[in-house]
């Protein structure tokens, strides 16, 4: 048998094997995945269908080529052109509560969300436009800051708030974690 025929037969065998594999995947019922580590992921996709309003179901069903926008418009639109005086962070910081927790206020400043990302190198939220004004508030906890993971000793906590609404986006934490000192409850 010459090499061209041999190569042609090998290619034909590979194509046939790939076709059988694809057909086998489409025939396997969803129930056969039950109990596998990924079964929750598979079933979660089915549950998500129930959460989609009926009038929008055609968008998901028709998205076989994944054309839905995975980067939708931000919920918190840019408004960096508003004057900073409108966003008084002092109304949102409870310094008495901080003091009762043994914390001291390090800084409080307003900045664009894009600038916050550059300074703190946090993961980006697609819900917040880079031109949105945010308050960045840092506090130092010399006696530690308790989280679900444990007590962070000598901790600096930086909170992020929407400057216009006061909405709390979350915090970042720098400190040494003592996992042996877990919270009670």
C-alpha positions in Angstrom: 0.0 0.0 0.0 1.5 3.4 -1.0 1.9 6.2 1.5 -0.9 8.4 0.0 -3.4 5.6 0.4 -2.2 4.9 3.9 -2.5 8.6 4.9 -5.9 8.9 3.3 -7.2 5.9 5.3 -5.7 7.3 8.5 -7.5 10.6 7.9 -10.7 8.8 7.1 -10.4 6.8 10.3 -9.8 9.9 12.4 -12.8 11.7 10.9 -15.0 8.7 11.6 -13.8 8.4 15.2 -14.5 12.1 15.8 -18.0 11.8 14.3 -18.8 8.8 16.5 -17.5 10.7 19.6 -19.7 13.7 18.8 -22.8 11.5 18.2 -22.1 9.7 21.5 -22.0 13.0 23.4 -25.3 14.2 22.0 -27.0 10.9 22.9 -25.9 10.7 26.6 -28.9 11.8 28.7 -28.5 14.4 31.4 -29.3 11.9 34.1 -26.2 9.9 33.4 -24.2 12.8 34.9 -26.0 12.7 38.2 -23.6 12.2 41.1 -20.6 13.3 39.2 -18.6 16.3 40.5 -20.0 18.4 37.7 -23.6 17.4 38.2 -24.4 20.5 40.2 -23.0 22.6 37.4 -25.1 20.8 34.8 -28.3 20.9 36.9 -27.6 24.6 37.7 -27.9 25.3 34.0 -31.3 23.7 34.0 -32.4 25.7 37.0 -31.3 28.9 35.4 -33.7 28.3 32.6 -36.5 28.4 35.2 -35.3 31.8 36.4 -35.4 33.4 32.9 -38.7 35.2 32.3 -40.7 33.4 29.6 -40.7 36.5 27.3 -36.9 36.4 27.3 -36.5 32.6 26.9 -36.1 33.0 23.1 -33.0 35.0 23.7 -31.3 32.2 25.6 -32.7 29.3 23.4 -31.6 31.2 20.3 -28.1 31.8 21.6 -26.6 28.5 20.4 -23.6 30.3 19.1 -23.1 32.3 22.4 -24.0 35.7 21.0 -25.4 37.1 24.3 -23.5 40.0 25.6 -21.2 38.7 28.3 -20.1 42.3 29.1 -23.4 44.1 29.6 -23.6 47.8 30.2 -22.6 48.7 33.8 -25.3 49.1 36.4 -23.4 51.9 38.0 -22.9 54.3 35.1 -20.0 56.8 34.9 -20.6 60.2 36.6 -17.1 61.4 37.2 -18.1 64.9 35.9 -20.2 65.6 39.1 -18.6 67.8 41.7 -17.0 66.0 44.6 -18.8 68.2 47.2 -22.0 66.3 46.5 -20.5 63.2 47.9 -19.7 63.8 51.6 -18.2 60.6 52.9 -18.1 61.9 56.5 -21.9 61.2 56.6 -21.2 57.5 55.8 -18.3 56.8 58.2 -19.2 55.9 61.8 -15.9 56.8 63.5 -17.4 56.0 67.0 -18.1 52.4 65.7 -14.6 52.2 64.3 -13.1 53.3 67.6 -15.3 50.8 69.5 -13.8 48.1 67.3 -10.3 49.3 68.1 -9.7 50.7 64.6 -8.3 53.9 63.4 -9.3 55.7 60.2 -6.3 55.9 57.9 -7.8 57.5 54.8 -10.9 58.5 53.0 -10.9 59.8 49.4 -13.1 60.0 46.3 -11.7 58.8 43.0 -12.8 57.3 39.7 -13.3 53.5 39.8 -10.7 53.1 37.1 -8.1 54.9 39.2 -9.0 52.7 42.2 -8.3 49.6 40.0 -4.9 51.0 39.0 -3.9 51.8 42.6 -5.3 48.7 44.4 -5.1 46.2 41.5 -8.3 44.6 42.5 -10.4 42.4 40.1 -12.6 44.4 37.9 -16.4 44.5 38.3 -18.4 44.8 35.1 -21.2 46.4 37.1 -19.2 49.6 37.7 -18.2 52.0 34.9 -14.5 53.1 35.2 -15.7 56.7 35.3 -17.9 56.1 38.3 -16.9 58.0 41.5 -16.3 55.8 44.5 -15.2 56.4 48.1 -12.2 54.4 49.2 -12.0 54.2 53.0 -9.1 52.5 54.8 -9.0 51.6 58.4 -6.2 50.0 60.5 -7.1 47.3 63.0 -4.0 46.8 65.3 -5.8 44.1 67.3 -7.0 42.2 64.3 -10.0 42.0 62.0 -12.2 38.8 62.2 -13.5 37.2 59.0 -15.0 33.8 58.2 -11.6 32.5 57.5 -10.1 33.6 60.8 -8.5 36.6 62.5 -6.3 38.8 60.5 -3.7 40.3 62.8 -2.4 43.8 62.3 -5.0 44.3 59.5 -5.7 47.1 57.1 -9.2 47.0 55.6 -10.1 49.1 52.6 -13.8 49.5 51.9 -15.2 50.6 48.5 -18.5 52.6 48.4 -20.4 54.2 45.6 -20.0 57.9 46.1 -23.4 58.9 44.8 -25.6 56.3 46.6 -23.4 55.0 49.4 -23.8 51.4 48.1 -21.2 49.2 49.7 -19.3 47.2 47.0 -17.0 45.3 49.4 -13.6 45.4 51.0 -10.0 44.2 50.6 -7.9 43.1 53.5 -4.1 43.1 54.1 -2.8 41.3 57.2 -1.6 38.0 58.5 -4.4 35.4 58.9 -4.5 33.3 62.1 -6.7 30.5 60.9 -6.7 29.0 64.4 -8.7 32.0 65.7 -11.9 31.2 64.0 -15.1 33.1 64.6 -17.7 31.5 66.9 -21.0 30.6 65.4 
